[in-house]
């Protein structure tokens, strides 16, 4: 964790004020003054500010049901930020674990634990994300086996050198499918269906790892300790 973030997590200072204190030499790590706000620290380090050893507040882990036309950002833009759905202290300390487009709904995770979020999004962890996808063109009985096989083998996306990782495609109805992937490339789901000559008309993320979305649109809840641990150690079911 960056030193300035640790200061924020263990005091009432915001990132700017924490940075000022660090640069003035008011913070020491294991007995050594540190003036680099980006210096990496661990909770086990002895971090002292103004004569007091700091202890970070417990990390927070949140599931949110992202509404349509909200931004995966902590500031408003063309649409409102999804952070408007969460009314808690120091919400600005949270970050989003895997963003969704403005026109995509469903499961979003938020936390102030950078190591935990990194373990979920890093490619070698192969944490599965499952989407319900509404399509422009139907997948028929005649071509469903071929389309499913292409997703399982990996697809060549435009401007990408390598094929996508194997993906699981389940046809629910001719125009609705469930897709499970372990990557998070830019607009990946939309680009995957474009690669097979189709178009995504609606996209909803319903599951990450073993965690299924279980709150209403715009609502959120804290994850249990068991859920947090499961997500940091995903077990792919088909990869």
C-alpha positions, 0 to 999 in steps of 0.5 A: 500500500502507498504510504499516503493511502495508509495515512488516509486509512489510519487518520482523518486526513485526505490524500492531499493533506496526507501527502503534504505531511509526508513531504514535510518529513512528519512520517517515519516508517520503521524509524526512518523518515520517509518523504515519498508519498508513493513509498510502499508499506505494509500494516506490519510496519511501524508507521509513526505520525506526530509521535503516534504509531498509526493503525489502519482501519479495517478494510471494507468490501462491498457488493453493489448492483450497478444501475443502467447509465451510471459511471464506474468512476468516483466522479460524475461525467456524462452520467452520474457516478455509481458512488452516488449509490453508497452513503458511507463515511470516507466513500472516496477511499474506495475503488472499483474492482473491475469497471463496467461500461455506463450501459452495463448493469450488475455486480460491481465490487468496491474496496479500499484493499488494493491487494485484494482487488489486484488478486481478483483482476490479475489474469493469472488468477483466472477469476471468472466473471459471468454476464447475461447478454442480450443479442441483436441476432439469435443463436439458432439450433443450427449454429449454436454448437459452432458459436459455443466452440469458437468461444471455448477455443478463443476468439481473435479480437480486433487490434489484439495479438493473442486469442482471448482465453477460453470462455464458456457460452450457454444459450438461454434463449436464441437472443439471450446467453450467459457468458463466463470469462476470466479476462477483462479486456476493454469492451471484451464481451461486446468485442467477442460477439462482434468477432462472431458477427453479432451485436450486444444489445444488453449486458448485465454482470451477475456473478464474480467467482462464486459470488452472485449478485443478490441485492436490488438495483442501486442497493449494496451490502458488505461482503462477509469474511467468507466471501472476501476470502473466496474471491481472493482465492478463486477456483475456476470451474472450467478453465 
